[in-house]
Amino acid sequence: MAEESKTQILVVDDNKDNADIIRDYLESRGFPITVAYNGDDALIEFERIRPQLVLLDVMMPGKDGWEVCRDMKGHPTLGKSVRIIMVTALDDWMNKRQAIQTGADDFVEKPFELARLGAAVDRNIAKLSPRA
């Protein structure tokens, strides 16, 4: 748990109920969590908190998750070290391919079970590179 408690996570979902469920679950596991409810706020919080892991909804008004993922992965200093998990109801092959093309590292389908979400978080934390 010591390693988990150091991993800053940004949760991005325009559905407050979904965001709150994810936040509460991950906070109960000891993670520091920041929530953003749209793509523009997500990019602001990304710069501010410099998360190691982002849980990112795809379908949002304004900037969607694909665009936000591209922007985060293209960030000059944070883009290579952040892990992004797309959390979406879009479960077909074309959307999984698009997730990979935009730079996403993993994919969790909605509706999700918290255990599966937790496993994806653990799997991606294990792949994080230490920051200087």
Secondary structure, DSSP 4 states (H G I P E B T S, - for coil): -HHHHH--EEEE-S-HHHHHHHHHHHHHTT--EEEESSHHHHHHHHHHH--SEEEEES--SSS-HHHHHHHHHT-TTTTTT-EEEEEES--SHHHHHHHHHTT-SEEEESS--HHHHHHHHHHHHHTPPPP-
